[in-house]
Amino acid sequence: MTPANRYSPEWFARFPQRILPEQTRREVAFVDGQLELGSFLLDLPCGAGRHAAPLAAAGHRVLAADRETTLLGTIAEPRLHWIAADMRAVPLAPGRLDAIVCLWQSFGYFESAENARVLQQWRALVRPGGRLVLDMYHRGFFERHQGERQLDHDGERVRETKALHGDRLVVDLAYERTGHRERFDWQVFAPDDFTTFAARCGWELRLACSGFDAGLRPDPERSRVQYVLERPAARGHP
């Protein structure tokens, strides 16, 4: 079994390929609408550049970062730069960025204290008034939707099992044809809990919504929430 939250080549060969271009355009348009034109932003983790490349094409200065170096080499967009980096230790000087973008449930891999340190480190990387755009699971949704289901990916069955243990969501995948198994594990939040968590790390909430629609409030019947956080311009946090 692949260690928790290390996405296997088998996963990348199946799941990202099923995301429709219309969905990616909607997600990119939402992020673009939260930023000033020409923002210097970090997409972390960037994967194969699904968001980083169109954000660069839209006129932003984009630095794409991921720990999976084999993915970075597949990014063909010439208007962005990429680096290999763990989200806990991004090699940038403090205050250099206008924004950080972290989409597709890519936050919460670690224990609570380590997740807080990640948010604090990211805050140091953006300038005062800089933003963090997050796309995360809604814990309330998974309190209601646990258990096993069968997924059919191009004729291959994948058995998915979701279980919530306190504030941790554990997802197991079993690929029927190859017998390969992998596990994902995140700390997940209800919106009010995450707002409080982020505030303790020095961020202010600017927006919480769902469906990449600024006018759609988070709801436990929808699996994900988008947060726009801002580093306060005034002093008050170290």
ABEGO torsion letter per residue (X at the ends): XBBBGBBBAAAAAAAAAABBAAAAAAAAAAAAAABBBGBBBBBOBAEAGAAAAAAAAAGBBBBBBBABAAAAAABABAABBBBBBBAABBBBBBGABABBBBBGGABGABBAAAAAAAAAAAAAABBBGBBBBBBBBBAAAAAABBEBBBBBBGGBBBBBBBBBBEABBBBBBBBAAAGBBBBBBBBBBBAAAAAAAAAAAGBBBABBBBGGBAABBBBAABABBBBBBBBBABBGBX
